Amino acid sequence: MTIYTYDLDPALDALAVFERLHHHPFSLFLDSADFNHPDAKYSFVAAFPVEVIEGKDGIYTVSNANGVQHMDDCNPFDLVRDRMRHYKTSLFALEGGAPFQGGAAGLFGYDLARTLESLPSNATSDLQMPDMAVGIYDQVFAYDHKAGKGTLYIHAREEAQAEAKYAHYCKMLEAAALGRAPAQSFEPVWKSNFTRPDYEATIQKTIDYIHAGDIFQANISQRFDAELPQDFDPYAHYLNLREMNAAPFATYFNLGGLILSSASPERFLTVKDGVVETKPIKGTRAHVPDDEALDTLYRNSLENSEKDRAENIMIVDLLRNDLSKSCRPDNLKVTALCALESFASVHHLVSTIQGQLRAGYDALHLLEGCFPGGSITGAPKIRAMEIIDELEPTRRGPYCGSMGYIGFDGAMDSNILIRTLVYQGNAVSFQVGGGIVADSDPAEEYDETLTKAHGLLESFKAPRKDNAAQPKPSRKTKAA
């Protein structure tokens, strides 16, 4: 196959395009909403997949134009790799183009780890969300925020087929209603799966495991649930969320009845030309831009916190070990250690680790070897996940899994799914947690979860300002 590129109307950025396509099943928005963040260079709209791969508890389906095929007891990462090879599309990217020009993209939920490791089943599985939901996309709209320019990439056997796909894409854009989703204001009544005393007692149990020598660290979370009105629009709320809590690795994924809406600040893994990078986050303080003195106090507290730095360094060591499964051990290096990064509502300590893939290894090998991310499990990872399953009452589902893309050319970028809302019918839920170490204070750890939840909770309180309708797309074929 060949990659063909097309222009849409210059007034249509990635958000405007996705607003017109978000109602289609398996429409996916990889949204670099925090334009000031150095990693927020591109946003991507993936729609109309040629194939969908879904699975839960080790049972998978592959759906395409030929029907539905059932796959049991297979390695999900191998399955994605095999299905991508089936399409035999371009194994290159257009030089100078966007980093994602087509390939597999979607959800790798936390509980996918159960297909990789033998874990207990104490926690209740009450979410219907699949462990993995991935589309194979031969049409991707990529928007370069710095250049202020978008390109539609289409994979096709010949130009006539590409033209037909382009015409259909424009038809779908033009068929959508003009204007953004109406502003909504609804404040849910949230209920946690922990009371404060129970959460603090759970933190103390985790500390006891640390003193007993089971682990050095574990990430423990609580889940908030609420009921919504029947006419609540998750996408209209996403627009509110991205304005109030912009994040460099935000996503919105319509799985057809189930929806993920995320304002994640954390990159998990990226691969480009065999070069690997991960950026674990550990250490959090509130960001109060309207109070400079208080904000400076929080920043200094985080930068000088021995506990937060130790927690971060511990996860750096864990991730270096995970990366070594797929990367050359002589090439791994920490390029930034405990650097302070500021986001819409919080400050974080962020480290950066880089490496080079070994010969014969690809992005899916890397993802499998590092999954789930060490920053949201603990160390040692397997024992930490066993303790998480024992102490958290419900399975995590998407939370602390990953959303991202694996290009046909082998490139990958992915996030850690935190600050993430899960919509099922008229119910919504999200989780927040933190890394627990030997000198953690249970009361402070509970308060930190509320700090992390603040942006999500506030996003439901005030309606988003309506914006003017976007113009219709116009046909401007670029190069084939």
C-alpha positions in Angstrom: 0.0 0.0 0.0 0.9 3.6 -0.4 0.4 6.6 1.9 -1.6 9.5 0.3 -1.9 12.9 2.0 -4.7 15.4 1.9 -5.4 18.8 3.3 -8.7 19.8 4.9 -9.9 23.3 5.4 -7.1 25.2 7.2 -9.6 26.4 9.9 -10.1 22.8 11.0 -7.8 21.8 13.7 -7.7 18.4 15.4 -10.5 19.4 17.9 -12.8 20.7 15.2 -12.3 17.5 13.1 -12.9 15.2 16.1 -16.0 17.2 17.2 -17.5 16.1 13.9 -16.5 12.5 14.1 -16.6 11.7 17.9 -20.1 10.0 17.7 -18.8 7.3 15.3 -17.9 4.0 17.2 -14.1 3.7 17.7 -13.4 7.3 17.0 -10.3 8.2 19.0 -8.7 11.5 19.9 -5.1 11.6 21.0 -5.2 15.2 22.2 -2.2 17.2 23.2 -4.5 19.7 24.9 -1.8 21.4 27.0 -0.2 23.3 24.2 2.5 24.9 26.4 3.9 21.5 27.4 7.1 20.5 25.5 5.6 17.1 24.6 2.4 18.6 23.2 3.5 18.8 19.6 0.8 16.9 17.7 -2.8 15.8 18.2 -4.3 12.9 16.2 -7.8 11.9 15.2 -8.2 8.2 14.3 -11.6 7.1 12.9 -13.2 4.5 10.7 -10.9 1.6 11.6 -10.5 -1.2 9.1 -10.3 -3.7 12.0 -11.2 -3.7 15.7 -9.5 -6.0 18.3 -11.2 -6.3 21.6 -10.8 -8.6 24.6 -11.4 -9.2 28.2 -10.1 -11.9 30.6 -8.1 -13.6 27.8 -10.9 -13.9 25.2 -10.5 -11.7 22.1 -12.5 -10.9 19.0 -11.2 -9.5 15.7 -13.9 -7.7 13.7 -13.4 -6.5 10.1 -15.2 -6.5 6.8 -15.1 -10.3 6.7 -16.9 -10.7 10.0 -15.9 -11.6 13.6 -13.2 -14.0 14.6 -12.9 -15.3 18.1 -9.5 -15.8 19.7 -8.9 -17.5 23.1 -5.8 -17.8 25.2 -3.5 -15.8 23.0 -0.9 -13.1 23.8 -2.7 -9.8 23.1 0.4 -8.0 22.1 1.3 -10.8 19.6 -2.3 -10.6 18.3 -2.0 -6.9 17.6 1.3 -7.4 15.8 -0.1 -10.2 13.7 -3.2 -8.2 12.7 -1.1 -5.2 11.7 1.1 -7.4 9.5 -2.1 -8.8 7.9 -2.7 -5.4 6.2 0.8 -5.3 4.7 0.6 -1.5 4.5 3.5 0.9 4.2 6.3 0.1 6.6 7.6 3.6 6.4 6.4 7.1 7.3 6.5 10.0 4.9 9.7 12.0 5.6 9.0 15.2 7.4 5.5 14.1 8.2 3.6 13.5 11.5 4.9 10.9 13.9 1.7 8.8 13.5 0.4 8.3 10.0 -1.6 5.1 10.5 -1.5 1.9 12.5 -2.9 0.4 15.7 -4.3 2.7 18.4 -6.5 2.4 21.4 -6.7 1.0 24.9 -4.4 -1.3 26.8 -6.2 -1.6 30.2 -4.4 -2.3 33.5 -6.0 -5.7 33.8 -4.3 -6.8 30.6 -1.5 -7.6 33.0 -3.5 -10.8 34.0 -2.6 -12.3 30.6 1.1 -11.7 31.3 1.3 -12.7 35.0 -0.4 -15.0 37.4 -2.3 -12.6 39.7 -4.9 -13.3 42.3 -8.6 -12.4 41.8 -9.7 -10.8 45.0 -10.9 -7.5 43.6 -14.4 -7.4 42.1 -14.5 -7.0 38.3 -17.5 -4.6 37.9 -16.6 -2.6 34.8 -17.7 -3.9 31.4 -14.8 -2.1 29.7 -12.6 -4.4 27.7 -9.0 -5.1 28.9 -7.9 -4.2 25.4 -9.7 -2.3 22.6 -7.6 -1.4 19.6 -8.5 -0.3 16.2 -6.3 -0.6 13.1 -6.6 2.8 11.3 -5.7 3.4 7.7 -6.9 7.0 8.0 -5.4 9.4 10.5 -5.7 13.2 10.8 -2.6 14.7 12.3 -2.4 18.3 13.5 0.9 20.0 14.0 0.3 22.6 16.8 3.5 24.6 16.1 2.9 24.9 12.4 -0.9 25.3 12.9 -1.5 22.8 10.1 -3.2 19.5 9.7 -2.8 16.6 7.3 -5.0 13.6 6.6 -3.0 10.4 5.9 -4.8 7.7 4.0 -3.3 4.2 3.2 -4.6 2.7 -0.1 -3.6 0.3 -2.8 -4.0 2.9 -5.5 -5.0 6.6 -5.9 -8.6 5.9 -6.9 -9.1 4.0 -3.6 -7.5 6.8 -1.6 -9.8 9.3 -3.4 -12.8 7.3 -2.4 -11.7 7.1 1.2 -11.1 10.9 1.2 -14.5 11.6 -0.3 -16.1 9.5 2.4 -14.1 11.2 5.1 -15.2 14.7 3.9 -18.8 13.5 3.6 -18.7 12.4 7.3 -17.3 15.8 8.3 -19.9 17.7 6.4 -22.8 15.5 7.7 -22.0 16.4 11.3 -23.9 19.2 12.9 -22.0 22.5 13.0 -21.0 24.0 16.3 -19.6 22.5 19.4 -21.6 20.5 22.0 -23.7 22.7 24.2 -22.4 23.7 27.6 -23.5 21.6 30.5 -23.5 22.1 34.3 -24.2 19.2 36.5 -22.5 18.4 39.8 -22.7 14.7 40.5 -22.9 13.2 44.0 -19.6 11.2 44.2 -19.2 8.1 46.3 -15.9 6.5 47.0 -15.2 2.8 47.3 -13.3 3.8 50.5 -14.2 5.9 53.5 -11.3 8.1 54.7 -10.6 5.8 57.7 -10.7 2.7 55.5 -8.3 4.3 53.0 -5.9 5.4 55.7 -6.0 1.9 57.2 -5.3 0.4 53.8 -2.3 2.7 53.5 -1.1 1.5 56.9 -1.4 -2.1 55.7 0.7 -1.2 52.7 3.4 0.3 55.0 3.3 -2.8 57.1 4.0 -4.9 53.9 7.0 -2.6 53.2 8.4 -3.1 56.8 7.9 -6.8 56.4 10.1 -6.8 53.3 7.4 -7.7 50.7 7.8 -4.5 48.7 9.6 -1.2 48.6 6.6 0.7 47.2 3.0 0.2 46.0 0.5 2.5 44.3 -2.9 2.4 46.1 -5.9 4.1 44.7 -9.6 4.9 45.5 -12.4 5.0 43.0 -15.2 7.6 42.8 -18.5 6.7 41.2 -21.6 8.8 40.4 -24.9 8.7 38.5 -25.5 11.1 35.7 -28.7 12.4 34.0 -29.9 10.3 31.0 -29.1 13.2 28.7 -25.6 13.9 30.0 -23.2 14.3 27.1 -19.7 12.9 27.9 -18.1 14.7 25.0 -19.6 18.1 26.0 -18.0 17.4 29.4 -14.7 16.5 27.8 -14.6 20.0 26.2 -15.1 21.4 29.7 -12.4 19.1 31.2 -9.7 20.0 28.6 -10.3 23.7 29.1 -10.0 23.5 32.9 -7.4 20.7 33.2 -5.4 20.7 29.9 -2.9 17.8 29.7 -0.3 16.8 27.1 -1.6 13.2 26.8 -5.3 13.7 27.0 -7.6 11.3 25.1 -11.2 10.7 24.3 -12.2 7.2 23.0 -15.7 6.2 21.9 -16.0 2.4 22.1 -19.6 2.5 21.1 -21.6 2.6 24.4 -18.5 2.8 26.6 -16.4 6.0 26.7 -13.0 6.9 28.1 -12.2 10.6 28.7 -8.8 11.4 30.0 -6.7 14.4 31.0 -3.5 12.4 31.6 -0.2 14.3 32.2 2.0 11.2 32.0 3.8 9.7 29.1 4.4 6.0 29.3 6.6 4.8 26.4 7.6 6.4 23.1 9.6 4.8 20.3 10.9 6.7 17.2 13.5 5.1 14.9 14.4 2.6 17.6 15.0 5.2 20.3 12.9 4.6 23.4 11.8 7.1 26.1 9.7 6.9 29.2 8.8 9.7 31.6 7.6 8.4 35.0 5.8 10.8 37.4 6.2 10.5 41.1 5.6 13.4 43.5 2.6 15.8 43.5 1.7 19.2 44.9 -1.1 21.5 44.1 -0.6 24.2 41.4 -2.1 27.5 42.5 -1.3 30.0 39.7 -3.5 32.7 41.2 -1.5 32.7 44.5 2.2 33.1 43.6 3.4 32.9 47.2 1.4 29.7 48.0 2.4 28.2 44.6 6.1 28.9 45.3 5.7 27.2 48.7 4.2 24.1 47.0 6.9 24.0 44.4 9.7 24.3 46.9 8.1 21.7 49.1 8.0 19.2 46.2 11.5 19.9 44.9 13.0 19.5 48.4 11.0 16.5 49.5 13.3 13.6 50.2 10.4 11.2 50.3 9.1 12.2 46.8 12.5 12.1 45.3 13.2 8.6 46.8 9.9 7.4 45.5 10.7 8.8 42.0 14.2 7.3 42.0 12.8 3.9 43.0 10.5 3.8 40.0 13.3 5.0 37.7 15.3 1.9 38.8 12.2 -0.3 38.2 11.7 1.1 34.7 15.3 0.8 33.8 14.9 -2.9 34.6 11.7 -3.2 32.5 13.3 -1.4 29.6 16.3 -3.7 29.6 14.1 -6.6 28.5 13.8 -5.0 25.0 16.6 -2.4 25.0 20.3 -2.6 24.8 21.5 -2.6 28.4 24.6 -0.6 27.5 22.5 2.2 26.1 20.0 3.0 28.9 20.5 6.4 30.4 18.6 8.8 32.7 18.5 12.1 31.0 16.5 13.9 33.6 16.0 13.0 37.3 13.2 14.4 39.4 12.7 17.5 37.2 9.7 19.6 38.2 7.0 20.0 35.6 3.9 22.1 36.1 0.4 21.2 34.8 -3.0 22.9 35.0 -3.8 21.9 38.6 -0.7 20.1 39.9 3.1 20.1 40.0 4.9 16.8 39.5 8.4 15.4 39.7 9.2 13.8 36.3 12.2 11.7 35.3 13.2 10.8 31.8 14.9 7.5 30.7 16.1 6.8 27.2 17.3 3.7 25.4 17.7 1.9 22.1 15.7 -1.2 21.0 17.7 -4.4 20.6 17.8 -6.0 17.1 14.7 -8.0 16.5 12.6 -6.1 19.1 9.8 -3.8 18.3 7.4 -1.4 20.1 5.0 -4.1 21.0 7.8 -6.1 22.6 8.7 -3.0 24.6 5.1 -2.4 25.6 4.6 -6.0 26.8 7.9 -6.0 28.7 7.0 -2.8 30.6 3.3 -3.4 31.1 1.7 -2.1 33.2 3.8 1.0 34.0 6.0 0.8 37.1 5.0 4.3 38.2 1.5 3.2 39.0 2.2 -0.4 40.3 5.2 -0.4 42.6 8.4 -2.3 43.3 8.9 -5.1 43.0 6.2 -4.9 40.4 4.6 -8.4 40.6 4.3 -8.4 44.4 3.0 -4.8 44.4 0.3 -5.9 41.9 -0.7 -8.8 44.2 -1.0 -6.4 47.1 -3.0 -3.9 45.0 -5.5 -6.7 44.1 -5.7 -7.6 47.8 -6.3 -4.1 49.1 -8.3 -2.4 46.4 -11.9 -3.6 46.4 -12.4 -3.3 42.6 -10.3 -4.1 39.6 -8.8 -1.1 37.9 -10.0 -1.6 34.4 -8.6 1.1 32.2 -7.1 3.1 35.1 -3.3 2.9 35.1 -3.3 1.1 31.8 -2.3 2.9 28.6 -3.7 4.7 25.6 -1.7 5.4 22.5 -0.6 4.4 19.0 1.7 1.9 17.3 2.4 3.1 13.8 2.8 0.8 10.8 6.3 2.2 10.6 7.1 0.9 14.2 6.8 4.3 16.0 4.9 4.4 19.3 3.6 6.9 21.8 1.5 6.1 24.8 0.3 7.5 28.0 -0.4 6.3 31.5 -4.2 6.4 32.0 -4.6 8.6 35.1 -7.1 11.5 35.5 -9.5 9.3 33.5 -13.3 9.1 33.4 -15.0 5.9 32.5 -18.6 6.2 31.2 -21.0 3.3 31.2 -24.6 4.2 30.5 -25.5 6.9 32.9 -22.7 6.0 35.4 -19.3 7.6 35.6 -16.2 6.6 37.6 -12.6 7.6 38.0 -9.7 6.6 40.2 -6.8 8.5 42.0 -4.0 7.1 43.9 -0.4 7.5 45.0 2.8 5.7 45.6 3.2 4.5 49.2 6.7 4.1 50.8 7.9 3.3 54.3 7.7 6.9 55.6 4.3 7.7 54.0 1.7 9.3 56.2 -1.8 7.8 55.7 -3.6 11.0 56.2 -1.3 12.9 53.8 -1.7 10.2 51.2 -5.5 10.5 51.4 -5.2 14.2 51.0 -2.9 13.7 47.9 -5.6 11.7 46.2 -8.0 14.6 46.6 -5.4 16.9 45.2 -5.2 14.7 42.1 -9.0 14.4 41.9 -9.5 18.2 42.1 -9.4 18.9 38.4 -11.8 16.2 37.5 -14.2 17.2 40.3 -14.1 20.8 39.4 -14.7 20.1 35.7 -18.3 19.1 36.5 -19.2 22.2 38.3 -19.0 25.0 35.8 -20.3 25.0 32.2 -17.9 25.5 29.4 -18.1 28.6 27.3 -19.7 28.0 23.9 -17.5 28.6 20.9 -18.4 29.6 17.4 -19.2 27.0 14.8 -16.4 25.7 12.7 -16.5 26.0 8.9 -17.1 23.1 6.6 -14.0 21.2 5.2 -12.9 22.0 1.6 -11.2 19.6 -0.7 -7.5 20.3 -1.3 -5.6 17.3 -2.3 -1.9 17.5 -1.5 0.6 14.9 -2.7 0.2 11.2 -3.3 
